[in-house]
Structure formats: structure tokens, C-alpha cells
């Protein structure tokens, strides 16, 4: 075999991947050829260096946890993105609903109620500030009085109806 033919299978020879016939041929050639022997020597050194480098590489501490955390983060980011789209669509549908409500005949009623609400707010703001917060207490107490009278009246009415039924 020529040097060129032998060199094609030298890597396999160094890695121990040759079958018996090929191995015999290569070894026979190597006994007689110094340059191929030199090449085998260099190949063996390079392989040893590569293995030494590979063995010196140590996985960073906690790499598994960090990878899992990163995956969880990515999953969360994806979910947040998904939720954002859902909220966006819901918001758009809500705005469409409000616009449709305002345009439709029901919208006139909604608008009227809104104006009434604004008018009440306006009226409240016209109460003189010299009264301070006493007017709130006054309003609250008079509301309580009205509610109390109503409840009292209703309960009396119910009682009288009951007694009429009994009689
Ligand atoms: Zn040779």
C-alpha cells in the first residue's frame, strides 16, 4: 500500500476502528515508513489533547436548575403574551359593545342616565363649602330617618295585613 492509501485510514487506526486485515496492512507499512509513523504519533498526541480538554470542561454548578428555571421563565413569558392578547381582544370587544349600546335606541336611555348622574354631581358641587362636611352628616342622618320611617311604616303595614288575614 502507498503512503497516500495508508494515510486515508490512519485516523481510524488511531481510534482503533480498523478491522484485522486493515490493521495488519497499516502496521506492516508503519514498520517501514518513518513519515507515516510520525503522522500517527502526531495524531495520537492531538487525540490525547482533545480528550484532556474535553475532560477539563466541567458543567457549571446548578446548570440543570438554571436550565429548568429558564424554560419556566420562557413559558411564563409566553403565557403573559397570550394573556395580553386576550385582554386586548376583550378590551376591543368591550369598546365595540359600548359604542353599539350608545348608537342603539338603548343608548339614548344610557346617555340620559349619564347626564342625570352628571347633573347630580354638579348639584352636589354647588353646595356651599362654608357648610364644610356637615352637610354630608346631615344628608346621612336625614336619609337614615327616611329609611327608618319607611321600614317602620312597611312593618306596620305588614302587621296590619297579617292581623286582617288572621281575623
Ligand atoms: Zn508511509
Boltz pocket constraint, residues with backbone or C-beta under 6 A from the ligand:
constraints:
  - pocket:
      binder: B
      contacts: [[A, 2], [A, 3], [A, 6], [A, 29], [A, 33], [A, 34], [A, 35], [A, 36], [A, 37]]
      max_distance: 6.0
